[in-house]
Amino acid sequence: MDKVLKNSWALFLGMGFIMMAYGFQGSLLGVRAVQEEFSLTATGFMMSGYFVGYFIGAATIPNIVSRVGHIRVFAAFASLASLIILIHSILINPFIWFLLRVLTGISMVCIYTVAESWLNDRSTNKNRGSVLSIYMVILYGSMGVGMFLLNFSSPQNFQPFILISVITSAALIPILLTKKKPPNFKKIEAMKLKELYEASPFGMVSSFFYGTIQAALFTLLAVYATSMNFTIFEISIVTFLLAISGAVSQFPFGKISDMYDRRKVIVFSTFGAALFAILAILVSRQMYLPDGLATSKFWFYIFLILFSFCSLPMFSQILALTNDYIPKEKFVAAGAGLQFVFGLGAMSGPFLCSVFMDIVGSNGFFIFLFFFHSLIGVFGMYRMRVRETVENPDSQFVAMPQTITPAGIELNPVTEPIEEPVKDENREI
């Protein structure tokens, strides 16, 4: 563990700044969109731009990294992300913000891919799991801190946008000061979607629906809270609780899924999330009743924590489930395929959720989450009836960040690289 920290501290520090800015930006844009009186549909459309860009970037990043290298790609796209957030504060228009979100999504997936492929090069089969764990803590922890920065200044001011730009730019310093050569980028083997579906229909379908859920959850939670008249401080609490609860729940659910049929665990967790989404609606309806009748926001926070606890470990479970049905040498390719399907679902999530909110009001947010979690659960129950449980000794649950790329999936300790790079013990970045 100490060696991992020593050899990768610069990259971890840089990613900490990036995720802090990312967490801050997502909450800020959602709140500001409501304050600018964007329609909910326009807000959802605007926020979906990030995932359109993420999808585009994921398809193009290998060629870019191969041509110009890790450091230049990281520096270029971190600089682009820093510039883009400043433009948000100047040109306030839903369509322009959509285009800017597309560019942000491209920038972020490029940064993730560079960081994760770099960590793969710095790790060995013995410490790969430790590297992934540290990476997860940094991503979730930094994102949570960034969400609290929403209290720095009013979202209607330009100062929050400047602060995000400053934090993003700070990520460049440790990366650009590294004296070691970056690794050679290893392209990820592709897996046809037909082959992926034949191997695990439930894994592929649930990955699509879960992408829809995740995109809506992280982009529109602040919008929902703002529309429900939460204060800025309360909004920061809500978004922080979402991230932290999801991080904490990864390992308990992982242990359980390695002991029982993963499909049962996924069905249980997704129906659990659906239940807590409904309870959040019931509680929220009581928060603004006249004095003496209103309930405290405390119970809303509790049900949100429980919702996140059940929902956020699901992609890791879906990945492990898919690996149950394929040989070890295809784990990374299958992970890349699931990420592709996840991205397809994510592009539509914020827009569809905003339509729900436009039709039935703010609680359309949780109705949307209830509906798509239920779809996963129902399909999972069907698949358990038509296919028997299998045991693959090479497959196991490994907690994964929601933003993981195919390069990052290689950090899964059971997906050993074909060629282990020769490392200098004193090598660092």
Secondary structure, 3 states (H helix, E strand, C coil): CHHHHHHHHHHHHHHHHHHHHHHHHHHHHHHHHHHCCCCHHHHHHHHHHHHHHHHHHHHHHHHHHHHHCHHHHHHHHHHHHHHHHHHHHHCCCHHHHHHHHHHHHHHHHHHHHHHHHHHHHHCCCCCHHHHHHHHHHHHHHHHHHHHHHHHCCCCCCCHHHHHHHHHHHHCHHHHHCCCCCCCCCCCCCCCCHHHHHHHCHHHHHHHHHHHHHHHHHHHHHHHHHHHCCCCHHHHHHHHHHHHHHHHHHHHHHHHHHHHCCHHHHHHHHHHHHHHHHHHHHHHHCCCCCCCCCCCCCHHHHHHHHHHHHHHCCHHHHHHHHHHCCCCHHHHHHHHHHHHHHHHHHHHHHHHHHHHHHHHHCCCHHHHHHHHHHHHHHHHHHHHHHHCCCCCCCCCCCCCCCCCCCHHHHCCCCCCCCCCCCCCCCCCCC
